[in-house]
């Protein structure tokens, strides 16, 4: 059995996720096999700028018809290849009631209190969204209309706006099954019907679910079922039912972990991770569920992954070497604050400033200022 160290694992992930900029067409990037999370404006475009050799702007990306934005994994907004959205939707059909309830996550107790099963609640909400969203609509308008036709237990009274809304996480999980996407680039959140809206399916597709786990292990492996379950948003026992065949066992950090058998050679001899990149919050590289592998120091983990307001991450020398933030100064200049965890050599600092220039161009800022902490 192959035994690997942390440096090999990180170098392998950097290469697997396209951070060497060896792919010119965004549709060819492997990160789209799982989807590119877009929790904040510009983050997806900045993730592309970290991976593509050519220029990237948010407008050029969100207007590309080859991609569609939807609430998918864990109810988070992700860009997917448009011709694969059917496979993504199939993968998100829970395997059973236990799986469905696990995916309800932080609103599990509210769903239980509704007096209906998680599967019933999910697809009841999905049918309501399919009925309501027949055109481009704001999230608020959809919530108001859906709330009128779903059981009371799936909604709540909002103290802020003094109105009744569908449970937010249920809405996010149900939307894709109702054939509903997000309008890319729209603020606030705006919903619309998927092109060629497919018929709703409620039967689990074990093959599609397994493909998600396989893609996770390819992009974030080697890993164990626990990490894959955390990404999917379900229980370990459920992910073991999705577990792919033709996996290789690897020894890492004193335990047995897994990755696709075809990736073993790449893991054993990964390319040198001699790249410097500014990764946005929720970048695919930061989505690995074994955060202690990415950033072993607990205090530094708290700097990278905050409860609110995550910064971006500085990738240098095969490590998450610091964090960064950027704030617009008027409409012309983007001010960066770079915090390196340890002193960087001059060449790396120069590369960081070059990457900051790429980020500024991606966000349509003509000028920038870089400050170091």
Secondary structure as the mmCIF struct_conf table of DSSP 4:
data_model
#
loop_
_struct_conf.conf_type_id
_struct_conf.id
_struct_conf.beg_label_comp_id
_struct_conf.beg_label_asym_id
_struct_conf.beg_label_seq_id
_struct_conf.end_label_comp_id
_struct_conf.end_label_asym_id
_struct_conf.end_label_seq_id
STRN STRN1 UNK A 2 UNK A 4
HELX_RH_AL_P HELX_RH_AL_P1 UNK A 6 UNK A 16
TURN_TY1_P TURN_TY1_P1 UNK A 17 UNK A 20
BEND BEND1 UNK A 25 UNK A 25
HELX_RH_3T_P HELX_RH_3T_P1 UNK A 26 UNK A 28
HELX_RH_3T_P HELX_RH_3T_P2 UNK A 30 UNK A 33
TURN_TY1_P TURN_TY1_P2 UNK A 34 UNK A 34
STRN STRN2 UNK A 36 UNK A 37
BEND BEND2 UNK A 39 UNK A 40
TURN_TY1_P TURN_TY1_P3 UNK A 41 UNK A 42
HELX_RH_AL_P HELX_RH_AL_P2 UNK A 43 UNK A 49
TURN_TY1_P TURN_TY1_P4 UNK A 50 UNK A 51
BEND BEND3 UNK A 53 UNK A 54
HELX_RH_AL_P HELX_RH_AL_P3 UNK A 58 UNK A 62
TURN_TY1_P TURN_TY1_P5 UNK A 63 UNK A 63
TURN_TY1_P TURN_TY1_P6 UNK A 65 UNK A 66
STRN STRN3 UNK A 67 UNK A 71
HELX_RH_3T_P HELX_RH_3T_P3 UNK A 73 UNK A 75
STRN STRN4 UNK A 77 UNK A 81
HELX_RH_3T_P HELX_RH_3T_P4 UNK A 82 UNK A 84
HELX_RH_AL_P HELX_RH_AL_P4 UNK A 85 UNK A 91
TURN_TY1_P TURN_TY1_P7 UNK A 92 UNK A 92
BEND BEND4 UNK A 93 UNK A 93
BEND BEND5 UNK A 95 UNK A 96
HELX_RH_AL_P HELX_RH_AL_P5 UNK A 97 UNK A 103
TURN_TY1_P TURN_TY1_P8 UNK A 104 UNK A 104
HELX_RH_3T_P HELX_RH_3T_P5 UNK A 105 UNK A 107
HELX_RH_AL_P HELX_RH_AL_P6 UNK A 108 UNK A 113
TURN_TY1_P TURN_TY1_P9 UNK A 114 UNK A 115
BEND BEND6 UNK A 116 UNK A 116
HELX_RH_AL_P HELX_RH_AL_P7 UNK A 118 UNK A 132
BEND BEND7 UNK A 134 UNK A 135
STRN STRN5 UNK A 137 UNK A 138
HELX_RH_AL_P HELX_RH_AL_P8 UNK A 139 UNK A 147
TURN_TY1_P TURN_TY1_P10 UNK A 148 UNK A 149
BEND BEND8 UNK A 150 UNK A 150
HELX_RH_3T_P HELX_RH_3T_P6 UNK A 152 UNK A 154
STRN STRN6 UNK A 155 UNK A 158
TURN_TY1_P TURN_TY1_P11 UNK A 159 UNK A 162
STRN STRN7 UNK A 163 UNK A 166
HELX_RH_AL_P HELX_RH_AL_P9 UNK A 168 UNK A 175
HELX_RH_3T_P HELX_RH_3T_P7 UNK A 176 UNK A 178
TURN_TY1_P TURN_TY1_P12 UNK A 179 UNK A 179
STRN STRN8 UNK A 180 UNK A 182
TURN_TY1_P TURN_TY1_P13 UNK A 184 UNK A 185
BEND BEND9 UNK A 187 UNK A 188
STRN STRN9 UNK A 190 UNK A 193
HELX_LH_PP_P HELX_LH_PP_P1 UNK A 194 UNK A 194
TURN_TY1_P TURN_TY1_P14 UNK A 195 UNK A 196
HELX_LH_PP_P HELX_LH_PP_P2 UNK A 198 UNK A 200
BEND BEND10 UNK A 203 UNK A 203
HELX_RH_AL_P HELX_RH_AL_P10 UNK A 206 UNK A 220
BEND BEND11 UNK A 222 UNK A 222
STRN STRN10 UNK A 223 UNK A 223
HELX_RH_AL_P HELX_RH_AL_P11 UNK A 225 UNK A 232
TURN_TY1_P TURN_TY1_P15 UNK A 233 UNK A 233
BEND BEND12 UNK A 234 UNK A 234
HELX_RH_AL_P HELX_RH_AL_P12 UNK A 236 UNK A 242
BEND BEND13 UNK A 245 UNK A 246
STRN STRN11 UNK A 247 UNK A 252
TURN_TY1_P TURN_TY1_P16 UNK A 253 UNK A 254
STRN STRN12 UNK A 255 UNK A 260
HELX_RH_3T_P HELX_RH_3T_P8 UNK A 261 UNK A 263
HELX_RH_AL_P HELX_RH_AL_P13 UNK A 264 UNK A 268
TURN_TY1_P TURN_TY1_P17 UNK A 269 UNK A 269
HELX_LH_PP_P HELX_LH_PP_P3 UNK A 270 UNK A 272
STRN STRN13 UNK A 276 UNK A 279
HELX_LH_PP_P HELX_LH_PP_P4 UNK A 280 UNK A 280
TURN_TY1_P TURN_TY1_P18 UNK A 281 UNK A 282
HELX_RH_3T_P HELX_RH_3T_P9 UNK A 284 UNK A 287
BEND BEND14 UNK A 289 UNK A 289
HELX_RH_AL_P HELX_RH_AL_P14 UNK A 291 UNK A 294
HELX_RH_AL_P HELX_RH_AL_P15 UNK A 298 UNK A 304
BEND BEND15 UNK A 305 UNK A 305
BEND BEND16 UNK A 307 UNK A 308
STRN STRN14 UNK A 312 UNK A 316
TURN_TY1_P TURN_TY1_P19 UNK A 317 UNK A 318
STRN STRN15 UNK A 319 UNK A 329
TURN_TY1_P TURN_TY1_P20 UNK A 330 UNK A 332
STRN STRN16 UNK A 333 UNK A 340
BEND BEND17 UNK A 341 UNK A 342
HELX_LH_PP_P HELX_LH_PP_P5 UNK A 343 UNK A 345
HELX_RH_AL_P HELX_RH_AL_P16 UNK A 346 UNK A 362
TURN_TY1_P TURN_TY1_P21 UNK A 363 UNK A 364
BEND BEND18 UNK A 366 UNK A 366
STRN STRN17 UNK A 367 UNK A 372
#
